[in-house]
Amino acid sequence: EIINVQRPDFNCLYNFLNALIAHKQYKLAMEWTGKLELWQTTNSTSLPPALVWTPVSVITAMATAGDFENALKYIEQYRLGQQFPVASLVDGLIAHKLFKAAMKYIKAFSLNEPRFQKKVLV
């Protein structure tokens, strides 16, 4: 679905995207990044820099907010493991005692560092 507007209210869109992130509506935020990218391409228009949201910028917002599990989920889904400090995000899960999630992403990203050995996490 294409955004059907000629002159979008950029301030409103900016506030909307930030509210999605603030309220952990990451799936919607990812969908809207795609819609805005499509709108930009279809209309041969550049969005203001504050509205150039990408999956990487949404994931960065998740990690910055301390939502390591969702950040890792989307890093895995979008295959962005090379663009993020995955081991540090897994350390964040361990620090929050989210061992099951930590093990899932240790396996998913094949983290072989000694600190991630199963006996350390038990």
N, C-alpha and C positions, 0 to 999 in steps of 0.2 A: 504494500500500500504506500503510495507516494503522498507526502505532505502536500496538501492542496491549498497552498497560500502563495500569494505574490510577494508580500512584504511581511515576513514573520516578525513577531515581536521578540527580538533577540534577548532582551532582558528577561522576558517571561520564560523563554526556552532555557536560558542559563539557570534561572532559579529552579525551574522544573527538574533539570538534570541534577543539580546539586541536591535537591530534595530527595530524588530517587536514591542517590548514594547515601545521604544522611539517614534515610529510613531503611537502608539495606535492601532496596528493591533492585538488586543487581541484574536480574534477568531483564526487567524492563529497561534499565539503563543500557544494557547491551543492545537490546532491540532498537532503542532510540538512537544509539550511535550509528547503527546501520541505516535507519530511516534518514537521518541528517546527511549521511554520506551520499545516499541515493539522491536526496533532494539537491544536494550541491552539484552532483554530476549531471542530473537531469536539467537543471536550470543554468548550468555553466556559471555558477555564482560561488564566490568564496564566502564562507562563514567567518565571522569574527574569530580571532584566535581562541577566545574563551569557550567557544562552542565546538571547537574541533576536538571532539571526544573520540577516542579510539578504544578498542578493547584494552590496549596497554594502559591508557590513562585511567580507565574505570578500575582495572585491576590494581593499579598503583594506589588509587584512592582507597580501595578495600584494605590493602596491606598497611597503608598509612593509618587507617582507622583501627588497626589491630585485628581485623577480621582475616586471620591467616588461613583459616580453613576454606572460606569462600574464594579467597585469592588463589590458593593452590588449585581449587576445583576448576576455576576458569583458566588458569595457566595450563592445566592439563588439557582441558577441553579445546582450547585454541592453539595448543602445541607451542606455547611460548616459553618453555623451560629455559631456553638460552638467553632470554631477555630479562630474567628475574633472578634474584639471589634465593633460589629455591631452598637451599640448605638452611639459610637464615630464617626463612618462613617456617620451615619444619621445626627449627629450634624454638620458635615462638609457640608452636603447638605444644611442644614438650614442656615449655615453661608454664603453660596453662593447664598442664596435666591432661592433655587431649592425646593420650598415647595411641589409641586405636586409629585416630585420624593420622597421626604422625606415621605410624607403620604403613598405612595405606599409601601415603605419598612418598615415603622412603622407597617402597617397592615400585611405585608408578614412575618415579624419576631415577630409579637405579642408583640411589645414593649409597656409596660403598665406604664412606668415611667411618673410621673406628667409633666415633661417638654415636653412630646410628646402628650399631650392632644390636641385635635383638636382646641380648642379655643386659645391655645397659638400660633398656627401656622397660624392663620387667620389674 
